[in-house]
Structure formats: structure tokens, C-alpha cells
């Protein structure tokens, strides 16, 4: 519990990954990738119950072997925040009695229990409105281009940088999302005009989508040790709109 509020944590292992077959059940550091997200929830000081939602038979079998509560669903093709919202909807059909709900992406092996606690704290500080993880990026919108069929470049934002110089820019991540149960049941999504941000350290924001990402995650874990705190969590209460 956190601030007398009960918390359901949902590990979203559905939809797979178009760029990495069997992503959630691939081995990383001696255990399946999704199990790292289960550990994140176990290492939280706030979570009361953990549920794994999956359409992967290997994930289901391993979850049952370790005694985790698992909900099996048919193959789901949604991605990102849509996938998170789907996992929450499925879990809340059976476990709607909780006050707060958080969803953890099964492909986010480097996040910590303290990150999850921080996301929940920001949500409660803002009356249960949604919170999603973000990370600072060095990418400037002015550098974004699209290519035509001959690979000729065209700037996405023309010649004018759409943000003032020296503005910090963040990218949203599906690593962790949370809100009051009633809020996500009403809105069906974590991305609304009320959404706030929790700042993840960039080195922990990795979402595994390729074999190269697995190699990076393996190297990071060897360098820091599982669950290492590189820096105290930091939170932002800036709103994010759809």
C-alpha cells in the first residue's frame, strides 16, 4: 500500500514485438525478459498484488512455475500505451477492488522498484491522475526528417525549430504507467490532458525491441548489478496531453 491506497501491479506481456520474436520469454541474465518486470514490482514498497497478463504460452508457463498470478488472453496486436491500457482492462475484470493500478512493460528490464514507487507517488500527489515515464533526449525536433521513395529528405518541422533554444525535450515511454483505478476505467487510457510525467534516468529507460537491445541490457546488468540504484529517482509534475 501507499498512503493507505492498495496497489495492483500488472506486467504487460502481450502483443509481442514485431522486431523481436518471442521477446518477452527470451533469456536475459539467467531469466526470461518479462521476469525482470515482475522483480521490479516485487521490489516496490507499494505493491499489494502482481498480475502477469500475456498471450505468450512460454510466459504463462514460467509465471505459473514461479507462482505468479497470470491471466492468459488471445493474441493482441496493440502496442505501446494502447497495449498497456488493454492489459489494465483485462486485469481489472478480475481485480477491480484495488485503489491504484500500475502497468509495467515486460520489455523494460532496467527499471527499479523505486521507479514504480515514484510513479505512484506522483499520481497520488495529483489526486490519482495518470503518470507515465519519460526520459530526456538530446534529439532536436529541427533534426527530424522524412524520406520520399528516392530517399530525398524533407524536414518534419520545416526550417523553424518548434521549441525555444536550450529547452529540455523528453520522450514518453511505456516502461511504467499508473493512475487511480477509477480514472483509467473511465478514460480507457493513461494519456490524457491530466497526465503527468515521472522522469526516468535515460540509462534505465531501455525498452527491448531487438537482439541489440538485449545485448545492451545484458552489459548494463553486468556493469551495475541487478537492481542497482544509479541515482535517486526524480519526478516531474509537468502535464502531458495526447
Secondary structure, DSSP 8 states (H G I E B T S, - for coil): -BTTB-EEEEEEE-S--TTSTTGGGSEETTEEHHHHHHHHHHT-SS-SEEEEEES-HHHHHHHHHTT-EEEE-------HHHHHHHHHHHHHHH-TT-SEEEEEETT-TT--HHHHHHHHHHHHHTTT--EEEEEEE---GGG-EEE-TT--EEETTTTS-SS-TT--EEEEEEEEEEEEHHHHHHHSSS-STTEEEEE--GGG-----SHHHHHHHHHHHHHH-TT--SS--EEEEEEE--
